[in-house]
Amino acid sequence: MKYFTIGLLAMGLTACGGGADDSPGGPQKDPHHMEAAEMASRIHVMEDTLFAKPYFDRQGAGALLDVYKTFAKTYPVDTMAPEFLFRAAGVAKGLSDPQGSLLLYGRIIKDYPNWKRIADAYYMKAFTLDNDLGSKGEAKTAYEEVIQRFPDHRFADDARAMIDNLQYTDEELIERFKKMNENSSGDAL
Protein backbone atom coordinates (compact mmCIF):
# COMPACT_ATOMS: atom_id res chain seq x y z
CA MET A 1 0.00 0.00 0.00
CA LYS A 2 2.87 2.38 0.82
CA TYR A 3 4.36 1.99 -2.64
CA PHE A 4 0.94 2.38 -4.22
CA THR A 5 0.38 5.70 -2.40
CA ILE A 6 3.84 6.97 -3.25
CA GLY A 7 3.41 5.80 -6.85
CA LEU A 8 0.10 7.62 -7.16
CA LEU A 9 1.65 10.72 -5.67
CA ALA A 10 4.61 10.60 -8.04
CA MET A 11 2.34 9.98 -10.99
CA GLY A 12 0.08 12.85 -9.95
CA LEU A 13 2.99 15.23 -9.53
CA THR A 14 4.33 14.54 -13.00
CA ALA A 15 1.24 13.74 -15.09
CA CYS A 16 -0.28 17.16 -15.46
CA GLY A 17 2.77 19.00 -16.75
CA GLY A 18 2.05 22.54 -15.64
CA GLY A 19 4.38 24.49 -17.89
CA ALA A 20 3.94 27.89 -19.51
CA ASP A 21 1.16 28.63 -21.97
CA ASP A 22 2.89 28.20 -25.32
CA SER A 23 -0.02 29.28 -27.48
CA PRO A 24 0.84 32.12 -29.89
CA GLY A 25 -0.02 35.41 -28.30
CA GLY A 26 -0.91 33.66 -25.02
CA PRO A 27 0.47 34.89 -21.71
CA GLN A 28 3.96 33.68 -20.90
CA LYS A 29 4.26 32.44 -17.34
CA ASP A 30 7.30 31.33 -15.42
CA PRO A 31 7.32 27.50 -15.71
CA HIS A 32 9.10 27.25 -12.35
CA HIS A 33 6.30 29.19 -10.67
CA MET A 34 3.63 27.13 -12.42
CA GLU A 35 5.24 23.85 -11.34
CA ALA A 36 5.69 25.05 -7.74
CA ALA A 37 2.09 26.27 -7.61
CA GLU A 38 0.84 22.98 -9.00
CA MET A 39 2.86 20.98 -6.47
CA ALA A 40 1.63 23.24 -3.65
CA SER A 41 -1.93 22.66 -4.81
CA ARG A 42 -1.37 18.91 -4.73
CA ILE A 43 0.08 19.22 -1.23
CA HIS A 44 -3.08 20.98 -0.08
CA VAL A 45 -5.18 18.14 -1.50
CA MET A 46 -3.00 15.62 0.38
CA GLU A 47 -3.38 17.65 3.59
CA ASP A 48 -7.16 17.85 3.21
CA THR A 49 -7.37 14.11 2.58
CA LEU A 50 -5.11 13.23 5.49
CA PHE A 51 -6.71 15.56 8.01
CA ALA A 52 -10.25 14.53 7.03
CA LYS A 53 -9.60 11.00 8.27
CA PRO A 54 -10.97 10.18 11.73
CA TYR A 55 -7.73 8.38 12.63
CA PHE A 56 -4.02 9.10 12.38
CA ASP A 57 -2.84 7.71 9.06
CA ARG A 58 0.89 7.12 9.65
CA GLN A 59 1.45 6.06 6.04
CA GLY A 60 -0.30 9.13 4.66
CA ALA A 61 1.55 11.35 7.13
CA GLY A 62 4.87 9.84 6.03
CA ALA A 63 4.02 10.46 2.37
CA LEU A 64 3.03 14.05 3.15
CA LEU A 65 6.26 14.57 5.09
CA ASP A 66 8.25 13.38 2.07
CA VAL A 67 6.35 15.68 -0.29
CA TYR A 68 6.85 18.70 1.99
CA LYS A 69 10.60 18.07 2.02
CA THR A 70 10.67 17.44 -1.72
CA PHE A 71 8.94 20.77 -2.36
CA ALA A 72 11.48 22.65 -0.24
CA LYS A 73 14.38 20.88 -1.92
CA THR A 74 13.01 21.43 -5.43
CA TYR A 75 11.83 25.02 -4.88
CA PRO A 76 14.07 26.38 -2.10
CA VAL A 77 13.40 30.02 -2.96
CA ASP A 78 9.63 29.66 -3.17
CA THR A 79 7.84 31.53 -0.39
CA MET A 80 6.06 28.31 0.62
CA ALA A 81 9.31 26.37 1.19
CA PRO A 82 9.80 27.41 4.86
CA GLU A 83 6.08 26.96 5.56
CA PHE A 84 6.12 23.43 4.18
CA LEU A 85 9.28 22.64 6.16
CA PHE A 86 7.55 23.92 9.30
CA ARG A 87 4.55 21.71 8.58
CA ALA A 88 6.93 18.83 7.89
CA ALA A 89 8.47 19.33 11.33
CA GLY A 90 5.00 19.06 12.87
CA VAL A 91 4.29 15.88 10.94
CA ALA A 92 7.64 14.41 12.00
CA LYS A 93 6.70 15.20 15.60
CA GLY A 94 3.38 13.43 15.07
CA LEU A 95 5.28 10.43 13.72
CA SER A 96 7.31 10.31 16.96
CA ASP A 97 10.47 11.62 15.31
CA PRO A 98 11.56 14.60 17.45
CA GLN A 99 15.09 14.44 16.02
CA GLY A 100 13.60 14.83 12.54
CA SER A 101 11.59 17.80 13.79
CA LEU A 102 14.71 19.40 15.23
CA LEU A 103 16.56 18.99 11.95
CA LEU A 104 13.71 20.65 10.07
CA TYR A 105 13.43 23.55 12.54
CA GLY A 106 17.21 23.97 12.29
CA ARG A 107 17.01 24.01 8.51
CA ILE A 108 14.35 26.73 8.60
CA ILE A 109 16.43 28.80 11.03
CA LYS A 110 19.55 28.41 8.89
CA ASP A 111 18.06 28.76 5.41
CA TYR A 112 15.15 31.16 6.01
CA PRO A 113 16.24 33.60 8.77
CA ASN A 114 13.86 36.29 7.47
CA TRP A 115 10.78 34.09 7.22
CA LYS A 116 7.73 35.80 8.73
CA ARG A 117 7.25 32.96 11.25
CA ILE A 118 10.89 32.42 12.18
CA ALA A 119 10.11 33.03 15.87
CA ASP A 120 7.75 30.03 15.73
CA ALA A 121 10.58 27.83 14.44
CA TYR A 122 12.91 28.95 17.25
CA TYR A 123 10.23 28.36 19.88
CA MET A 124 9.22 24.96 18.52
CA LYS A 125 12.86 23.92 18.45
CA ALA A 126 13.14 24.79 22.16
CA PHE A 127 9.83 23.12 22.96
CA THR A 128 10.85 19.94 21.15
CA LEU A 129 14.13 19.80 23.04
CA ASP A 130 12.23 20.25 26.30
CA ASN A 131 9.02 18.32 25.84
CA ASP A 132 9.97 15.52 23.46
CA LEU A 133 13.63 14.94 24.20
CA GLY A 134 13.88 16.01 27.84
CA SER A 135 17.08 17.92 27.09
CA LYS A 136 16.54 20.55 29.78
CA GLY A 137 19.92 22.27 29.41
CA GLU A 138 19.64 22.60 25.62
CA ALA A 139 16.00 23.60 25.96
CA LYS A 140 16.88 26.38 28.41
CA THR A 141 19.50 27.73 26.00
CA ALA A 142 17.01 27.55 23.12
CA TYR A 143 14.27 29.28 25.15
CA GLU A 144 16.75 32.01 26.12
CA GLU A 145 17.53 32.48 22.43
CA VAL A 146 13.82 33.00 21.73
CA ILE A 147 13.70 35.68 24.44
CA GLN A 148 16.89 37.35 23.23
CA ARG A 149 15.99 37.37 19.52
CA PHE A 150 12.26 38.12 19.87
CA PRO A 151 11.78 40.00 23.16
CA ASP A 152 8.42 41.49 22.11
CA HIS A 153 7.01 38.36 20.49
CA ARG A 154 4.26 36.39 22.26
CA PHE A 155 6.62 33.40 22.44
CA ALA A 156 9.10 35.37 24.58
CA ASP A 157 6.65 35.28 27.50
CA ASP A 158 5.96 31.61 26.86
CA ALA A 159 9.69 30.91 26.79
CA ARG A 160 10.15 32.67 30.15
CA ALA A 161 7.39 30.53 31.67
CA MET A 162 8.91 27.39 30.20
CA ILE A 163 12.32 28.26 31.67
CA ASP A 164 10.67 28.73 35.08
CA ASN A 165 9.10 25.28 34.76
CA LEU A 166 12.25 23.45 33.65
CA GLN A 167 13.25 22.85 37.27
CA TYR A 168 10.14 20.76 37.98
CA THR A 169 9.35 17.16 37.14
CA ASP A 170 6.12 16.43 35.27
CA GLU A 171 4.50 15.31 38.50
CA GLU A 172 5.54 18.50 40.30
CA LEU A 173 4.19 20.60 37.44
CA ILE A 174 0.85 18.82 37.55
CA GLU A 175 0.66 19.43 41.28
CA ARG A 176 1.55 23.13 40.83
CA PHE A 177 -1.12 23.58 38.16
CA LYS A 178 -3.71 21.86 40.33
CA LYS A 179 -2.92 24.23 43.18
CA MET A 180 -3.01 27.25 40.86
CA ASN A 181 -6.36 26.09 39.51
CA GLU A 182 -7.75 25.56 43.02
CA ASN A 183 -6.58 29.02 44.05
CA SER A 184 -8.17 30.58 40.96
CA SER A 185 -11.48 28.78 41.60
CA GLY A 186 -11.49 29.96 45.21
CA ASP A 187 -10.89 33.55 44.13
CA ALA A 188 -13.80 33.39 41.70
CA LEU A 189 -16.23 32.56 44.51
C-alpha positions in Angstrom: 0.0 0.0 0.0 2.9 2.4 0.8 4.4 2.0 -2.6 0.9 2.4 -4.2 0.4 5.7 -2.4 3.8 7.0 -3.3 3.4 5.8 -6.8 0.1 7.6 -7.2 1.7 10.7 -5.7 4.6 10.6 -8.0 2.3 10.0 -11.0 0.1 12.8 -9.9 3.0 15.2 -9.5 4.3 14.5 -13.0 1.2 13.7 -15.1 -0.3 17.2 -15.5 2.8 19.0 -16.7 2.1 22.5 -15.6 4.4 24.5 -17.9 3.9 27.9 -19.5 1.2 28.6 -22.0 2.9 28.2 -25.3 0.0 29.3 -27.5 0.8 32.1 -29.9 0.0 35.4 -28.3 -0.9 33.7 -25.0 0.5 34.9 -21.7 4.0 33.7 -20.9 4.3 32.4 -17.3 7.3 31.3 -15.4 7.3 27.5 -15.7 9.1 27.3 -12.3 6.3 29.2 -10.7 3.6 27.1 -12.4 5.2 23.8 -11.3 5.7 25.0 -7.7 2.1 26.3 -7.6 0.8 23.0 -9.0 2.9 21.0 -6.5 1.6 23.2 -3.7 -1.9 22.7 -4.8 -1.4 18.9 -4.7 0.1 19.2 -1.2 -3.1 21.0 -0.1 -5.2 18.1 -1.5 -3.0 15.6 0.4 -3.4 17.6 3.6 -7.2 17.9 3.2 -7.4 14.1 2.6 -5.1 13.2 5.5 -6.7 15.6 8.0 -10.2 14.5 7.0 -9.6 11.0 8.3 -11.0 10.2 11.7 -7.7 8.4 12.6 -4.0 9.1 12.4 -2.8 7.7 9.1 0.9 7.1 9.6 1.4 6.1 6.0 -0.3 9.1 4.7 1.6 11.4 7.1 4.9 9.8 6.0 4.0 10.5 2.4 3.0 14.1 3.2 6.3 14.6 5.1 8.3 13.4 2.1 6.4 15.7 -0.3 6.9 18.7 2.0 10.6 18.1 2.0 10.7 17.4 -1.7 8.9 20.8 -2.4 11.5 22.7 -0.2 14.4 20.9 -1.9 13.0 21.4 -5.4 11.8 25.0 -4.9 14.1 26.4 -2.1 13.4 30.0 -3.0 9.6 29.7 -3.2 7.8 31.5 -0.4 6.1 28.3 0.6 9.3 26.4 1.2 9.8 27.4 4.9 6.1 27.0 5.6 6.1 23.4 4.2 9.3 22.6 6.2 7.6 23.9 9.3 4.6 21.7 8.6 6.9 18.8 7.9 8.5 19.3 11.3 5.0 19.1 12.9 4.3 15.9 10.9 7.6 14.4 12.0 6.7 15.2 15.6 3.4 13.4 15.1 5.3 10.4 13.7 7.3 10.3 17.0 10.5 11.6 15.3 11.6 14.6 17.4 15.1 14.4 16.0 13.6 14.8 12.5 11.6 17.8 13.8 14.7 19.4 15.2 16.6 19.0 12.0 13.7 20.7 10.1 13.4 23.5 12.5 17.2 24.0 12.3 17.0 24.0 8.5 14.3 26.7 8.6 16.4 28.8 11.0 19.5 28.4 8.9 18.1 28.8 5.4 15.2 31.2 6.0 16.2 33.6 8.8 13.9 36.3 7.5 10.8 34.1 7.2 7.7 35.8 8.7 7.3 33.0 11.3 10.9 32.4 12.2 10.1 33.0 15.9 7.8 30.0 15.7 10.6 27.8 14.4 12.9 28.9 17.2 10.2 28.4 19.9 9.2 25.0 18.5 12.9 23.9 18.5 13.1 24.8 22.2 9.8 23.1 23.0 10.9 19.9 21.1 14.1 19.8 23.0 12.2 20.2 26.3 9.0 18.3 25.8 10.0 15.5 23.5 13.6 14.9 24.2 13.9 16.0 27.8 17.1 17.9 27.1 16.5 20.6 29.8 19.9 22.3 29.4 19.6 22.6 25.6 16.0 23.6 26.0 16.9 26.4 28.4 19.5 27.7 26.0 17.0 27.5 23.1 14.3 29.3 25.1 16.7 32.0 26.1 17.5 32.5 22.4 13.8 33.0 21.7 13.7 35.7 24.4 16.9 37.3 23.2 16.0 37.4 19.5 12.3 38.1 19.9 11.8 40.0 23.2 8.4 41.5 22.1 7.0 38.4 20.5 4.3 36.4 22.3 6.6 33.4 22.4 9.1 35.4 24.6 6.6 35.3 27.5 6.0 31.6 26.9 9.7 30.9 26.8 10.2 32.7 30.1 7.4 30.5 31.7 8.9 27.4 30.2 12.3 28.3 31.7 10.7 28.7 35.1 9.1 25.3 34.8 12.3 23.5 33.6 13.2 22.8 37.3 10.1 20.8 38.0 9.3 17.2 37.1 6.1 16.4 35.3 4.5 15.3 38.5 5.5 18.5 40.3 4.2 20.6 37.4 0.8 18.8 37.6 0.7 19.4 41.3 1.5 23.1 40.8 -1.1 23.6 38.2 -3.7 21.9 40.3 -2.9 24.2 43.2 -3.0 27.2 40.9 -6.4 26.1 39.5 -7.8 25.6 43.0 -6.6 29.0 44.0 -8.2 30.6 41.0 -11.5 28.8 41.6 -11.5 30.0 45.2 -10.9 33.6 44.1 -13.8 33.4 41.7 -16.2 32.6 44.5 
